[in-house]
Amino acid sequence: MRLLLVDDNPVNLELFRDTLEGAGHDVVTETDPRVGASRAGSERFDLILLDIQMPGLDGYAICRKLRAGGVSGPIVALSSNALPEHLAAGNAAGFDAYLTKPIAPAALREAVAKLGRPS
């Protein structure tokens, strides 16, 4: 599957990318949330993974923008916030799943396998 991973933390980005590429996925990465949002709205991805807390444009805003723009594919939130109100905000923004950091590699692979829509 072709995946877009947007996270401003280079350590998380590398860990998640390596985990997903190791499972056979083609992973496109972006550290700038605005560039990631633009690519998510203009390119074809089987699944999009968005960090929630990014400077300038958070994952909730990106997800709302993508859904309003007609992106119907699966979008997964990646966050260290696990309180019920954060999960509710993720649902309201249009995320299909909400993974809480630290994310075990097996849990990340499982979520992608379950939600991804191979083209």
C-alpha positions as CSV (number, residue, x, y, z in Angstrom):
1,M,0.0,0.0,0.0
2,R,1.0,3.6,-0.5
3,L,0.9,5.5,2.8
4,L,1.4,9.1,3.7
5,L,3.0,9.7,7.2
6,V,3.0,13.3,8.5
7,D,4.9,13.8,11.8
8,D,7.1,16.7,12.8
9,N,9.2,14.5,15.1
10,P,12.1,13.0,13.1
11,V,12.6,10.1,15.6
12,N,8.9,9.1,15.4
13,L,8.9,9.6,11.6
14,E,11.9,7.3,11.2
15,L,10.5,4.6,13.6
16,F,7.1,4.5,11.9
17,R,8.5,4.6,8.4
18,D,10.9,1.8,9.1
19,T,8.1,-0.3,10.7
20,L,5.8,0.2,7.7
21,E,8.4,-0.2,5.0
22,G,9.5,-3.4,6.8
23,A,5.9,-4.6,6.3
24,G,6.2,-4.0,2.6
25,H,4.5,-0.6,2.3
26,D,5.6,2.4,0.2
27,V,5.8,5.2,2.7
28,V,5.8,8.9,1.8
29,T,6.9,11.1,4.7
30,E,6.5,14.8,5.5
31,T,7.6,16.7,8.6
32,D,5.9,20.0,7.6
33,P,2.1,19.7,8.3
34,R,1.2,22.2,5.5
35,V,3.1,20.3,2.9
36,G,1.7,17.0,4.2
37,A,-1.9,18.4,4.0
38,S,-1.3,19.6,0.5
39,R,0.1,16.2,-0.6
40,A,-2.8,14.4,1.1
41,G,-5.3,16.4,-0.8
42,S,-3.7,16.2,-4.2
43,E,-2.1,12.7,-4.3
44,R,-3.5,9.2,-4.1
45,F,-2.7,7.3,-0.8
46,D,-4.2,4.1,0.5
47,L,-4.0,5.4,4.0
48,I,-2.9,8.6,5.7
49,L,-1.3,8.8,9.2
50,L,-1.3,12.2,10.9
51,D,0.4,13.4,14.1
52,I,-2.0,15.5,16.1
53,Q,0.4,18.0,17.7
54,M,2.3,19.8,15.0
55,P,3.3,23.4,14.8
56,G,1.2,25.7,12.7
57,L,-1.4,23.2,11.6
58,D,-2.5,20.3,13.8
59,G,-3.7,16.9,12.7
60,Y,-7.3,17.6,13.6
61,A,-7.4,20.7,11.3
62,I,-5.7,18.7,8.5
63,C,-8.2,15.8,8.8
64,R,-11.2,18.2,8.8
65,K,-9.8,20.0,5.7
66,L,-9.2,16.7,3.9
67,R,-12.7,15.4,4.7
68,A,-14.3,18.7,3.6
69,G,-12.2,18.4,0.4
70,G,-13.6,15.0,-0.4
71,V,-10.9,12.7,0.8
72,S,-12.8,9.6,1.9
73,G,-9.9,7.2,2.4
74,P,-8.8,6.1,5.8
75,I,-7.0,8.6,8.0
76,V,-5.3,7.6,11.3
77,A,-4.4,9.9,14.2
78,L,-1.1,9.5,16.0
79,S,-1.0,11.2,19.4
80,S,0.4,11.1,22.9
81,N,-3.0,12.4,24.2
82,A,-5.3,9.6,25.2
83,L,-7.9,11.3,27.3
84,P,-11.6,10.7,26.3
85,E,-11.9,14.3,25.1
86,H,-9.0,13.8,22.7
87,L,-10.5,10.6,21.3
88,A,-13.8,12.4,20.9
89,A,-12.1,15.3,19.1
90,G,-10.5,12.8,16.7
91,N,-13.8,11.2,15.9
92,A,-15.4,14.6,15.3
93,A,-12.5,15.6,13.0
94,G,-13.1,12.5,10.9
95,F,-10.3,10.1,11.8
96,D,-11.0,6.4,11.2
97,A,-8.7,5.4,14.1
98,Y,-6.7,7.0,16.9
99,L,-3.4,5.4,17.9
100,T,-1.8,6.6,21.2
101,K,2.0,7.0,21.4
102,P,4.2,5.3,22.2
103,I,2.8,3.0,19.4
104,A,4.2,-0.5,19.3
105,P,5.3,-1.6,15.9
106,A,2.9,-4.5,15.9
107,A,0.0,-2.2,16.7
108,L,0.9,0.2,13.9
109,R,1.2,-2.6,11.4
110,E,-2.1,-4.1,12.5
111,A,-4.0,-0.8,12.2
112,V,-2.6,-0.2,8.7
113,A,-3.5,-3.7,7.6
114,K,-7.0,-3.4,9.0
115,L,-7.8,0.1,7.7
116,G,-5.7,0.4,4.5
117,R,-7.4,0.2,1.1
118,P,-4.9,-1.1,-1.4
119,S,-5.2,0.5,-4.8
